[in-house]
Amino acid sequence: MDFEVPDDCRYLESHEWVRVEEGVATVGISDFAQDELGDIVFVELPEVGDRVETGDAFGVIESIKAVSDLYAPVSGEVVDRNETLFDEPELVNESPFDDGWLLAVDLDDEGELDDLLDADEYAAQIE
Amino acid sequence: MSRRPQLHDVHDERGADFTDFGGWDMPVEFDGIRTEHEAVRERAGRFDVSHMGQIEVSGPDAAELCARLTTRDVAATGPGAVRYAAITDEDGVMLDDTMVTVLPEGADADLLFVPNAGHDAEMHDRWVAHRDEWDLDATVENDTEEYAMFAVQGPDAEALVADVAGEEAASLDFLAARYADVAGARCLVSRTGYTGEDGFELVLPGEAAADVWAAFDCQPCGLGARDTLRLEAGFLLSGQDFHPEELPRTPLEAGIDFAVDLEHDFVGVDAIREQAAAGVDQRFVGLVLEERGVPRNGYPIETPDGEEVGLVTSGTMSPTLEEPIGLGYVDVVHGAPGTEVAVVVRGQPKKARIEALPFVE
């Protein structure tokens, strides 16, 4: 199966992605991850104003069959969260890199991105 | 090395994901749990459940042996009957639950019972040990590896069975069984299932598995949908909703009183009679979460005041109801349908109410 791995994102080994535009990082889970989880039915996210720390669990995503922690690929303050997912969690399945985004984070340090996998490295991991 | 159903490669080619269940590498999903679940509720689905144990019992004392080791005397019902029963220990604690079939005329054995995945050797040995202890004349064979077992479930199941197994099989009563030819193979067809829908289960020679499987033109379904369907129907899952060591429960606590005949003697009957007279402390219930979240195995159940009164044993987001549902045990005083409780989800109490079972009729 071929999974989408956009070049403009960086990735954690635990399958979260981050895309940075003008200092704000959007965070989600990858196409591979949503496929592994199956039908997503519930997402628990931090409040706007909370802090997330690189590598720490910031929330939970549940499919019909399993509960998984979500890990932050970057550190910073949450400036937005995708509340549409509370009613339509299936958007994560349908559009993991766009409509199914999870958080927007005001980055502490853009240098952190260099520690993440680029698209080629992540694509190799899920092969 | 895990055990594999005969059609492991066929399912793999069809694109199934697999999971370990009871020591078996089984398809968990073909096209997504929701898709498969909906197919069974609205049309029909086929399941490969060859991980279920197949134990055949024969001989002059076969009926007595099975009666004394299960919570009801199924053989007394007569040939072609299928009944659900529990297998209990001396304390009345459920070791497993099972379907017992009194095999129709012309069978090679007298009774067939179907323990859950991974319990086949244990139950075979239990039957043999008690046969010897009680000096009964019966043979007990573990044929799990020789047979395949499929379920065809859903409102269209009857028409599918009529097409491939004939009208006689399709017109079976609920909880009845007969032999029928499917794709040239002799199959034991029962009007039974684990989904809450009308449907059939087939036990067949393993070498005929591919042809029989292919004969049913409907959605292939994995264990994921099997679990959400049985949850909506309020059926117990052995090892999860009860477990002899980790979650010891009697059939009365587990809410399957209908499957217990206290008038006949079986291992554990004294303890269960005593409990029937005294009443149970906790009882198996359904619950619906009224806040966002999903009840899962192991989550505590509390009163609205925060007093712990029970435990969730199974839960999911119901694909049919689109509500988070769970099964579990609560103190009987909090067990009436409509009672407000809370389920503790990762430390946070979430409003819930007790709901009558089944969730989906």
Chai-1 contact restraints between the chains, C-beta under 6 A:
chainA,res_idxA,chainB,res_idxB,connection_type,confidence,min_distance_angstrom,max_distance_angstrom,comment,restraint_id
A,G38,B,I33,contact,1.0,0.0,6.0,A-B,restraint_1
A,D39,B,G32,contact,1.0,0.0,6.0,A-B,restraint_2
A,D39,B,I33,contact,1.0,0.0,6.0,A-B,restraint_3
A,D39,B,R34,contact,1.0,0.0,6.0,A-B,restraint_4
A,V41,B,M317,contact,1.0,0.0,6.0,A-B,restraint_5
A,F42,B,V294,contact,1.0,0.0,6.0,A-B,restraint_6
A,E62,B,V294,contact,1.0,0.0,6.0,A-B,restraint_7
A,I64,B,I33,contact,1.0,0.0,6.0,A-B,restraint_8
A,I64,B,T316,contact,1.0,0.0,6.0,A-B,restraint_9
A,I64,B,M317,contact,1.0,0.0,6.0,A-B,restraint_10
A,K65,B,G224,contact,1.0,0.0,6.0,A-B,restraint_11
